[in-house]
Amino acid sequence: QVQLVESGGGLVQAGGSLRLSCAASGRTFISYAMGWFRQAPGKEREFVAAISWSGVNTYYADSVKGRFTISRHNAKNTVYLQMNSLKPEDTAVYYCAAAASYGSSGGRTPEEYDYWGQGTQVTVSS
């Protein structure tokens, strides 16, 4: 069992930055691949970024590539999402998730994840 708690969301102006954190419980954090998803009102949950258990491999949605960076600190049981050059369309609830293993989509679909956090709101004003 893995419990995930996100933090770091808030209100920021367009062009600004935020860093989200996701703290995981349990000693098995290192064995999980981690991902960030987001969901805006009236829209489906969409993939943002993912990172392998070792941190060596990272994956991004095209919409955030070059602006967002996912990283993890296994000793602290924490995964991060550094978000720069934020745009109003980045406004959403952001969720972190843990996957024991990825399926054929390589961690890009919600169905591949076993555990989810409660989400943190990110609002970008224009």
C-alpha positions as CSV (number, residue, x, y, z in Angstrom):
1,Q,0.0,0.0,0.0
2,V,1.3,3.5,-0.9
3,Q,-0.3,6.7,0.2
4,L,0.5,9.9,-1.7
5,V,0.1,13.5,-0.6
6,E,0.6,16.4,-3.0
7,S,1.5,19.9,-2.0
8,G,2.7,23.1,-3.6
9,G,-0.2,24.2,-5.7
10,G,-1.6,27.7,-5.7
11,L,-2.3,30.8,-7.7
12,V,0.4,32.2,-10.0
13,Q,0.5,34.7,-12.8
14,A,1.1,33.6,-16.4
15,G,4.9,33.2,-16.9
16,G,5.5,32.3,-13.3
17,S,6.7,29.0,-11.7
18,L,5.5,26.5,-9.1
19,R,7.0,23.3,-7.7
20,L,4.7,20.5,-6.8
21,S,5.7,17.8,-4.4
22,C,4.3,14.4,-3.8
23,A,5.2,12.7,-0.6
24,A,4.8,8.9,-0.5
25,S,4.4,6.6,2.5
26,G,5.9,3.2,2.7
27,R,9.3,1.7,2.2
28,T,8.6,0.5,-1.3
29,F,8.5,3.9,-2.9
30,I,11.7,3.1,-4.9
31,S,10.0,0.2,-6.6
32,Y,7.3,2.4,-8.2
33,A,7.3,4.5,-11.3
34,M,5.7,7.8,-10.7
35,G,3.5,10.1,-12.7
36,W,1.8,13.4,-12.7
37,F,-1.6,14.0,-14.2
38,R,-4.0,16.9,-14.3
39,Q,-7.7,17.5,-14.7
40,A,-9.4,20.7,-15.6
41,P,-13.1,21.3,-15.0
42,G,-15.2,19.5,-17.6
43,K,-12.2,17.7,-19.1
44,E,-10.7,14.2,-18.7
45,R,-7.7,13.5,-16.6
46,E,-4.6,14.0,-18.8
47,F,-1.0,12.8,-18.6
48,V,1.6,15.4,-17.7
49,A,4.9,13.6,-16.9
50,A,6.3,10.3,-15.6
51,I,9.5,9.1,-14.2
52,S,11.0,5.6,-13.8
53,W,11.8,4.1,-10.4
54,S,15.5,5.0,-10.9
55,G,14.8,8.5,-12.1
56,V,16.9,7.8,-15.2
57,N,13.9,7.8,-17.6
58,T,11.4,10.7,-17.9
59,Y,8.5,11.3,-20.2
60,Y,6.4,14.4,-20.9
61,A,3.3,15.4,-22.6
62,D,4.0,17.6,-25.6
63,S,2.0,20.4,-24.1
64,V,4.5,20.7,-21.2
65,K,7.8,19.6,-22.7
66,G,10.5,22.2,-22.2
67,R,8.6,23.9,-19.4
68,F,8.0,21.2,-16.8
69,T,10.5,18.9,-15.2
70,I,9.8,15.8,-13.2
71,S,12.3,14.4,-10.7
72,R,12.4,12.2,-7.6
73,H,14.4,11.8,-4.4
74,N,14.0,8.2,-3.4
75,A,15.7,8.7,0.0
76,K,12.9,11.3,0.8
77,N,10.1,9.2,-0.8
78,T,9.2,12.3,-2.8
79,V,8.6,13.1,-6.4
80,Y,8.5,16.7,-7.8
81,L,7.1,18.6,-10.7
82,Q,8.9,21.9,-11.4
83,M,6.6,24.0,-13.6
84,N,8.0,27.0,-15.4
85,S,6.6,29.5,-17.9
86,L,3.1,28.6,-16.7
87,K,0.1,29.4,-18.9
88,P,-3.6,29.8,-18.1
89,E,-4.3,26.5,-19.9
90,D,-2.1,24.8,-17.2
91,T,-4.9,25.5,-14.7
92,A,-6.1,22.2,-13.3
93,V,-6.0,19.9,-10.3
94,Y,-2.7,18.1,-10.4
95,Y,-2.5,14.5,-9.2
96,C,0.5,12.3,-8.5
97,A,0.3,8.6,-9.0
98,A,2.3,5.4,-8.5
99,A,2.6,2.5,-10.8
100,A,4.1,-0.9,-10.0
101,S,4.8,-1.3,-13.7
102,Y,3.8,0.4,-16.9
103,G,1.7,-1.1,-19.6
104,S,1.9,-0.7,-23.3
105,S,1.3,3.1,-23.0
106,G,4.5,3.6,-21.0
107,G,2.8,5.3,-18.1
108,R,0.8,7.8,-20.1
109,T,-2.7,6.5,-19.2
110,P,-4.4,6.7,-15.8
111,E,-5.3,3.0,-16.0
112,E,-1.6,2.0,-15.5
113,Y,-1.4,3.5,-12.1
114,D,-2.2,1.8,-8.8
115,Y,-2.3,4.6,-6.3
116,W,-3.3,8.2,-6.4
117,G,-3.0,11.3,-4.3
118,Q,-5.9,13.6,-3.5
119,G,-4.7,16.4,-5.9
120,T,-3.5,20.0,-5.5
121,Q,-5.1,23.0,-7.3
122,V,-2.9,25.0,-9.7
123,T,-4.5,28.2,-11.0
124,V,-2.7,30.4,-13.6
125,S,-4.1,33.8,-14.1
126,S,-3.6,35.8,-17.4
